[in-house]
Amino acid sequence: MQLSHLGVDDSRSVDQDATDANRCRRCRVRIPILSRELLVLVVLLGVAGSVTGFLQDGQHVRRNDKTSLRGHDNLVGTVLFQADGRTLVTCGWDRQVRLWQVAEGEPGWGDEIQTLPHDWHVCAIAISPDSKQLVVSGVGGVAFWAQTPGSGWVKQREQGGLSCRSVAVAPDGHTLALLCSDRTIRLWDLVSMKEMRDLGRAPDELRAVEFSPDGAWLATSTFGGVFRLWDLTSKSRQPIERRTPEAVESFTFVPGTRILAIAQSAEDSKGLFLWDPEGAGRRLWLSDNGTGNNALAVSPDGRTLASADKDRSIRFWDLATGQLKGTLRDGVGWVRTLAFSPDGRRIAFGGQSGAVQFREVDQEGRPVDAGRT
């Protein structure tokens, strides 16, 4: 199918998250009028600080202290680990996808393995289960990359003329779901890199998409909070007809199940809870989600939910009891994305600052640093 140009303004496609991020920058300090000598001193100190910051955090010298990776100079949109946990893949609004060496106990931790540049703002990335294919979506198109022996990641194809907010790869590695800016949900064959199916239009701008762990269902949400489920074993373009949560901010499937963790936020309906679409609906209440939520992630063993909340904290929840295990606050900042490592012992997150941060997690799913709990 030939796809027409959707003509989406960059600011419109990416400003939904930027609205929240920019709220963090609105505080301004009023400075009295300075003398000329003092003003010159301030400028010189600022220049010196900028140079020092570049040397420490820029492209040439990075702090590889196992708590942060610095390379993106704008909002980080997605962080994800490859299946073996040795490589972290990140993308940002600086139009870059970066691959980092994060193997524990090996030299070179935090080194940037490769940078994949794009001509448009990158919104999201998805990687195949075998870690051999990478799909990058953004304001100007969709790019398909393949990992090749000896050459690293090589671009196979780039589809221009469409803007896609989010992307997901099915567990079987064959099906790709794209959320496009014309509000359509499109399924592609990842092998042939051709569109297979169109699930129709959403009522407002699409925000997030995820396959169920068995690959049979597809879940989507919009910026207006509309949440829908599709049964992909059916040829119908209609979503599953059952009552679904309203005002959904974030969602994610619990590994090995069709149960979802849902962050809901509206004036008359707020909450963080587990929802069973095949059972009685809401099954475990976690929080009233008073400040709102940006992203959710579940540990690989399905026991712990991490919630990146809008109060600049990350909370860890027990999915068996609904109890809070611990909270990270110090140095967290405004988080847009987070992910557990495959062994569940680390969590990576990024957001407004452009830095990607790490924290250790114990075997019970609690943040290790007592000072941040």
C-alpha positions as CSV (number, residue, x, y, z in Angstrom):
1,M,0.0,0.0,0.0
2,Q,1.3,3.4,-1.0
3,L,1.3,5.7,2.0
4,S,0.6,9.4,1.5
5,H,2.5,12.2,3.2
6,L,0.7,13.1,6.4
7,G,2.1,16.6,6.7
8,V,2.5,16.7,10.5
9,D,4.2,19.6,12.1
10,D,7.1,18.5,14.3
11,S,5.9,20.6,17.2
12,R,2.5,19.1,17.1
13,S,3.7,15.5,16.9
14,V,6.1,15.7,19.8
15,D,4.7,18.4,22.0
16,Q,2.3,16.3,24.0
17,D,5.1,15.1,26.3
18,A,7.0,18.3,26.0
19,T,4.1,20.1,27.6
20,D,4.7,18.2,30.8
21,A,8.4,18.4,30.5
22,N,8.4,22.2,29.9
23,R,6.4,22.8,33.1
24,C,9.5,21.8,34.9
25,R,11.3,24.7,33.3
26,R,8.9,27.5,34.0
27,C,10.4,28.6,37.3
28,R,12.5,31.6,36.7
29,V,14.6,33.5,39.2
30,R,14.5,37.3,39.0
31,I,18.1,38.7,39.2
32,P,18.7,42.3,40.1
33,I,20.6,44.6,37.8
34,L,24.3,43.8,37.9
35,S,27.2,46.1,37.6
36,R,29.2,45.8,34.4
37,E,32.2,44.1,36.2
38,L,30.0,41.6,38.0
39,L,28.1,40.8,34.8
40,V,31.4,40.1,33.0
41,L,32.4,37.8,35.8
42,V,29.2,35.9,35.6
43,V,29.5,35.5,31.8
44,L,33.1,34.2,32.2
45,L,32.1,31.7,34.9
46,G,29.2,30.6,32.7
47,V,31.5,29.9,29.8
48,A,34.0,28.1,32.0
49,G,31.1,26.0,33.4
50,S,29.9,25.2,29.9
51,V,33.3,24.0,28.8
52,T,33.7,21.9,31.9
53,G,30.2,20.4,31.4
54,F,31.0,19.5,27.8
55,L,34.3,17.8,28.8
56,Q,32.5,15.8,31.5
57,D,29.2,15.1,29.8
58,G,29.7,15.7,26.1
59,Q,30.6,13.5,23.2
60,H,34.3,13.0,24.2
61,V,34.4,12.3,27.9
62,R,31.5,10.8,29.8
63,R,31.0,9.8,33.4
64,N,30.9,6.0,33.3
65,D,30.0,5.7,37.0
66,K,27.3,3.1,36.4
67,T,24.6,5.5,37.4
68,S,24.3,7.6,34.2
69,L,25.0,7.7,30.5
70,R,25.3,11.1,28.8
71,G,25.0,11.6,25.1
72,H,21.6,12.8,24.2
73,D,21.2,16.6,24.3
74,N,17.4,16.5,24.4
75,L,14.4,14.6,25.8
76,V,15.0,10.8,26.0
77,G,12.0,9.1,24.5
78,T,12.7,5.4,24.9
79,V,15.2,3.1,26.8
80,L,15.2,-0.6,26.3
81,F,17.7,-3.5,26.9
82,Q,18.6,-6.0,24.3
83,A,17.7,-9.6,25.3
84,D,21.1,-10.5,26.7
85,G,21.2,-7.3,28.9
86,R,24.6,-6.3,27.6
87,T,23.4,-3.5,25.4
88,L,21.0,-0.6,26.1
89,V,19.3,1.1,23.2
90,T,18.0,4.7,23.6
91,C,16.5,7.4,21.4
92,G,15.9,11.1,21.9
93,W,14.5,14.2,20.3
94,D,18.1,15.0,19.1
95,R,17.3,12.7,16.2
96,Q,19.7,10.0,17.4
97,V,19.4,6.4,18.4
98,R,22.3,5.3,20.6
99,L,23.6,1.9,21.6
100,W,25.5,1.6,24.9
101,Q,27.7,-1.1,26.4
102,V,26.2,-1.9,29.8
103,A,27.5,-5.4,30.5
104,E,28.2,-5.8,34.3
105,G,31.7,-6.6,35.4
106,E,33.3,-5.8,32.0
107,P,35.6,-2.9,31.0
108,G,34.1,-0.2,28.9
109,W,30.8,0.0,30.7
110,G,28.9,3.0,29.4
111,D,30.8,3.2,26.2
112,E,28.7,4.2,23.2
113,I,28.9,1.3,20.7
114,Q,27.2,3.0,17.8
115,T,25.0,6.1,16.9
116,L,22.3,5.8,14.4
117,P,21.4,9.3,13.0
118,H,18.0,10.3,11.5
119,D,16.8,13.3,9.7
120,W,13.7,13.7,11.9
121,H,12.8,13.7,15.6
122,V,12.8,10.1,16.9
123,C,9.7,9.3,19.0
124,A,10.1,5.6,19.8
125,I,12.1,2.5,19.1
126,A,11.3,-1.2,19.2
127,I,13.7,-4.2,18.9
128,S,12.9,-7.8,17.8
129,P,13.1,-10.5,20.4
130,D,16.3,-11.9,18.8
131,S,17.8,-8.4,18.9
132,K,18.7,-8.5,15.2
133,Q,16.1,-5.9,13.9
134,L,15.5,-2.4,15.2
135,V,12.6,-0.2,14.1
136,V,12.7,3.5,14.7
137,S,9.7,5.7,14.3
138,G,9.3,9.5,14.5
139,V,8.0,12.7,13.0
140,G,9.5,12.1,9.5
141,G,9.2,8.4,9.0
142,V,10.0,4.9,10.0
143,A,13.5,3.4,9.6
144,F,14.4,-0.3,9.6
145,W,17.8,-1.3,10.8
146,A,19.5,-4.8,10.9
147,Q,22.4,-6.0,13.0
148,T,25.1,-7.4,10.7
149,P,28.3,-9.3,11.8
150,G,31.3,-6.9,11.6
151,S,29.3,-3.9,10.4
152,G,27.1,-3.2,13.4
153,W,23.7,-1.8,12.7
154,V,22.9,-1.1,9.0
155,K,19.8,0.7,7.7
156,Q,17.8,-1.6,5.5
157,R,15.0,0.8,4.5
158,E,13.4,4.1,5.4
159,Q,9.8,4.8,4.8
160,G,9.2,8.5,4.5
161,G,6.0,10.4,4.2
162,L,4.5,9.2,7.5
163,S,4.8,10.2,11.1
164,C,4.5,7.6,13.8
165,R,4.2,8.3,17.5
166,S,4.9,4.8,18.8
167,V,5.9,1.4,17.6
168,A,5.9,-2.2,19.0
169,V,7.2,-5.6,17.7
170,A,5.2,-8.8,18.4
171,P,6.8,-11.5,20.5
172,D,7.2,-13.7,17.5
173,G,9.3,-11.1,15.8
174,H,7.2,-11.1,12.6
175,T,4.5,-8.4,13.2
176,L,5.1,-4.7,13.7
177,A,2.5,-2.2,15.0
178,L,2.7,1.5,14.1
179,L,0.7,4.3,15.6
180,C,0.5,6.9,12.8
181,S,-0.3,10.6,13.1
182,D,-3.4,10.2,10.9
183,R,-4.8,8.3,13.9
184,T,-4.5,4.9,12.2
185,I,-3.1,1.7,13.7
186,R,-1.2,-0.2,11.1
187,L,0.3,-3.7,11.2
188,W,3.4,-4.5,9.1
189,D,5.2,-7.7,8.2
190,L,8.6,-7.1,9.7
191,V,10.2,-9.7,7.3
192,S,9.0,-8.1,4.1
193,M,8.7,-4.6,5.6
194,K,5.3,-4.1,4.0
195,E,2.0,-3.1,5.5
196,M,-0.4,-6.0,6.0
197,R,-3.4,-4.5,7.8
198,D,-5.1,-1.4,9.0
199,L,-7.0,-1.5,12.2
200,G,-8.8,1.8,11.5
201,R,-8.8,5.2,13.1
202,A,-8.7,6.2,16.8
203,P,-10.9,9.0,18.1
204,D,-7.9,11.3,18.9
205,E,-4.1,11.2,18.6
206,L,-2.6,7.9,19.4
207,R,0.0,7.6,22.2
208,A,1.1,4.1,23.1
209,V,0.9,0.5,21.7
210,E,1.9,-2.9,23.1
211,F,1.4,-6.6,22.2
212,S,0.3,-9.1,24.8
213,P,3.1,-11.5,25.8
214,D,1.4,-14.3,23.7
215,G,1.1,-11.9,20.7
216,A,-2.6,-12.5,20.3
217,W,-3.8,-9.1,21.5
218,L,-2.8,-5.6,20.8
219,A,-3.5,-2.7,23.2
220,T,-3.4,1.0,22.4
221,S,-4.1,4.3,24.1
222,T,-4.6,7.9,23.0
223,F,-3.7,11.2,24.5
224,G,-7.4,11.6,25.3
225,G,-7.2,8.5,27.5
226,V,-9.1,6.1,25.2
227,F,-7.9,2.6,25.7
228,R,-8.7,-0.3,23.3
229,L,-7.8,-4.0,22.8
230,W,-7.7,-5.9,19.5
231,D,-7.8,-9.7,19.1
232,L,-5.3,-10.2,16.3
233,T,-6.4,-13.8,15.7
234,S,-9.6,-12.3,14.3
235,K,-9.8,-10.6,10.9
236,S,-12.1,-7.9,12.3
237,R,-10.9,-4.3,12.4
238,Q,-13.1,-3.7,15.4
239,P,-11.6,-3.8,19.0
240,I,-12.7,-6.4,21.5
241,E,-16.2,-5.4,22.8
242,R,-15.8,-5.3,26.5
243,R,-15.7,-2.6,29.1
244,T,-12.3,-1.0,29.3
245,P,-10.8,1.5,31.7
246,E,-11.2,5.2,30.9
247,A,-8.8,8.1,31.1
248,V,-5.7,5.8,30.7
249,E,-2.4,7.6,31.0
250,S,-0.1,4.6,30.8
251,F,-0.4,0.8,30.5
252,T,1.8,-2.3,30.2
253,F,1.2,-6.1,30.2
254,V,2.4,-8.3,33.0
255,P,4.8,-10.9,31.6
256,G,3.3,-14.2,30.8
257,T,-0.3,-13.0,31.1
258,R,-3.0,-10.9,29.5
259,I,-3.3,-8.8,32.7
260,L,-2.4,-5.2,32.4
261,A,-1.1,-2.6,34.8
262,I,-3.1,0.6,34.2
263,A,-2.4,4.2,35.3
264,Q,-5.6,6.1,35.1
265,S,-6.0,9.9,35.6
266,A,-9.1,12.1,35.4
267,E,-11.0,14.3,37.8
268,D,-13.4,11.6,38.6
269,S,-11.2,8.5,38.0
270,K,-7.6,8.2,39.2
271,G,-5.7,5.1,40.1
272,L,-2.9,2.7,39.5
273,F,-4.2,-0.9,39.4
274,L,-4.0,-4.3,37.8
275,W,-6.8,-5.0,35.3
276,D,-7.8,-8.4,34.0
277,P,-9.7,-8.1,30.7
278,E,-10.7,-11.8,30.8
279,G,-11.9,-11.8,34.4
280,A,-13.7,-9.3,36.6
281,G,-11.8,-6.3,35.5
282,R,-9.9,-4.5,38.2
283,R,-8.3,-7.0,40.5
284,L,-5.6,-5.2,42.6
285,W,-5.5,-1.6,43.7
286,L,-2.0,-0.1,44.0
287,S,-2.4,3.7,44.3
288,D,-4.7,6.6,43.8
289,N,-2.1,8.0,41.3
290,G,-2.7,11.5,42.6
291,T,0.1,13.3,40.7
292,G,-0.3,11.4,37.4
293,N,2.0,9.0,35.6
294,N,4.4,9.1,32.6
295,A,5.4,5.5,32.2
296,L,5.1,2.0,33.6
297,A,7.4,-1.1,33.5
298,V,7.1,-4.6,35.0
299,S,10.0,-6.7,36.1
300,P,10.7,-9.8,34.0
301,D,9.5,-12.1,36.8
302,G,6.2,-10.2,36.9
303,R,6.5,-9.5,40.6
304,T,7.3,-5.7,40.6
305,L,5.8,-2.7,38.9
306,A,7.8,0.5,38.4
307,S,5.8,3.6,38.0
308,A,7.5,6.8,36.8
309,D,5.2,9.5,38.3
310,K,4.9,13.1,37.4
311,D,6.1,14.2,40.9
312,R,9.6,13.2,39.7
313,S,9.7,9.9,41.5
314,I,9.8,6.2,40.6
315,R,7.7,3.9,42.8
316,F,8.1,0.2,43.1
317,W,5.0,-1.9,43.7
318,D,4.5,-5.5,44.8
319,L,2.1,-7.1,42.2
320,A,1.1,-9.9,44.6
321,T,0.0,-7.7,47.6
322,G,-0.3,-4.2,46.1
323,Q,2.1,-2.8,48.7
324,L,4.7,-0.1,48.0
325,K,8.2,-1.6,48.1
326,G,10.2,1.6,47.8
327,T,10.5,5.0,46.1
328,L,13.3,6.7,44.2
329,R,13.4,10.5,44.4
330,D,16.9,11.9,44.6
331,G,18.2,12.8,41.2
332,V,15.4,11.2,39.3
333,G,14.0,14.3,37.6
334,W,11.1,14.2,35.1
335,V,11.1,10.7,33.6
336,R,9.5,9.8,30.3
337,T,10.6,6.2,29.9
338,L,12.0,3.3,32.0
339,A,12.9,-0.3,31.6
340,F,14.0,-3.3,33.8
341,S,17.1,-5.2,32.7
342,P,16.5,-8.8,31.6
343,D,17.7,-10.1,35.0
344,G,15.5,-7.6,36.9
345,R,18.4,-6.3,38.9
346,R,18.7,-2.9,37.3
347,I,16.3,-0.2,36.1
348,A,17.2,2.3,33.4
349,F,15.3,5.5,32.9
350,G,15.5,8.8,31.0
351,G,13.5,12.0,30.3
352,Q,13.8,15.7,30.3
353,S,17.5,16.0,31.1
354,G,18.7,13.9,28.2
355,A,20.7,11.7,30.6
356,V,20.0,8.0,31.0
357,Q,20.2,6.9,34.6
358,F,20.5,3.5,36.3
359,R,19.6,2.2,39.8
360,E,20.2,-1.2,41.3
361,V,17.2,-3.4,42.3
362,D,17.5,-6.2,44.9
363,Q,16.1,-9.7,44.4
364,E,12.9,-8.6,46.1
365,G,12.3,-5.8,43.5
366,R,13.3,-3.0,45.9
367,P,15.6,-0.1,45.0
368,V,19.0,-0.9,46.7
369,D,20.1,2.6,47.7
370,A,18.5,3.2,51.1
371,G,19.0,6.9,50.7
372,R,16.7,7.0,47.8
373,T,14.0,4.7,49.2
